[in-house]
Structure formats: structure tokens, C-alpha cells
Amino acid sequence: MIKAFKILLDERDDIRLYIRLYILGKGPEEKNLKNLVKRLNLTKNIVFIDTAIPNQEMPKLYSECDLYIQPSIIEPFGLP
């Protein structure tokens, strides 16, 4: 997703100031992902959220997004 986001920003420089990618959660790849963001010079456009968001606030967060992606290797039914 991060690499695809970089391609989008490179092809559409006019949206660079307006578009953000939020990555929510923690895990064993967190450090690698943050390093990738730095290497691709995307620190102004990609925000890592590593604090818990209460369930009652999730609808507001979802409504502020144009696109929601939830990759998972442990959710077999796709029920986010």
C-alpha cells in the first residue's frame, strides 16, 4: 500500500498537499514500514496511529476516509 501510495503521489503531484494515508495498529513490521516511509520521503503524507481508538469513535474515523483497506492474515471472513 505504501509503495502504491508513492506511485499515486508521483503521478499526481497536484494532490500531494491534500492526501493522507493513515496506518492504524502495531506489529512486527512497524519499524520496517516507518523506515520505508522515510526512504520514500512520505513522512508528510503518511501518518501512523499507534494508540487505541475507542470503538465509539471508529464510525467518525471511517466517515472521514475516502478509502478503507484492511489487509489481514487472521480474519478469514472479512468482517472488519
Summary of the structure (lengths in Angstrom):
residues: 80
radius of gyration: 13.8
end to end distance: 17.9
largest distance: 38.0
contacts: 137
relative contact order: 0.16
helix: 40%
strand: 10%
